[in-house]
């Protein structure tokens, strides 16, 4: 699906917003090569309570052997750096 977005549709960047307590979703974006870019506290309102999200991004350069200059999600392997 990531290759489809970059190669077939021509996107240069994908983003994922994940609730920090959702470990399965964090593991998924990690396996897909997304990099942590930020954290948004009080981003969501769920059942009357505020919730945070982790922001992650994936750029076309990352699929072609580059890595963006952001914090790496634990467990992923940084490669050569390039800006997104």
RAWO-V330646 format. One record per residue. N is the residue number from 1. PSI is psi in whole degrees, -180 to 180 (* if undefined). Layout:
N & PSI
N & PSI
This chain:
1 & -37
2 & -46
3 & -39
4 & -45
5 & -43
6 & -50
7 & -44
8 & -41
9 & -28
10 & 18
11 & 151
12 & -12
13 & 141
14 & 148
15 & 151
16 & 134
17 & 123
18 & 136
19 & 131
20 & -28
21 & -7
22 & 82
23 & -33
24 & -42
25 & -38
26 & -42
27 & -38
28 & -52
29 & -31
30 & -48
31 & -32
32 & -5
33 & 9
34 & 152
35 & 140
36 & 130
37 & -21
38 & -177
39 & 129
40 & 100
41 & 151
42 & 36
43 & -36
44 & 156
45 & 113
46 & 118
47 & 33
48 & -5
49 & 148
50 & 144
51 & 152
52 & 163
53 & 152
54 & 132
55 & 131
56 & 150
57 & 157
58 & 126
59 & 157
60 & -39
61 & -31
62 & -30
63 & -19
64 & 32
65 & 9
66 & 166
67 & 143
68 & 163
69 & 66
70 & 168
71 & 134
72 & 135
73 & 133
74 & 135
75 & -19
76 & 158
77 & 117
78 & 146
79 & -161
80 & 145
81 & 141
82 & 153
83 & 155
84 & *
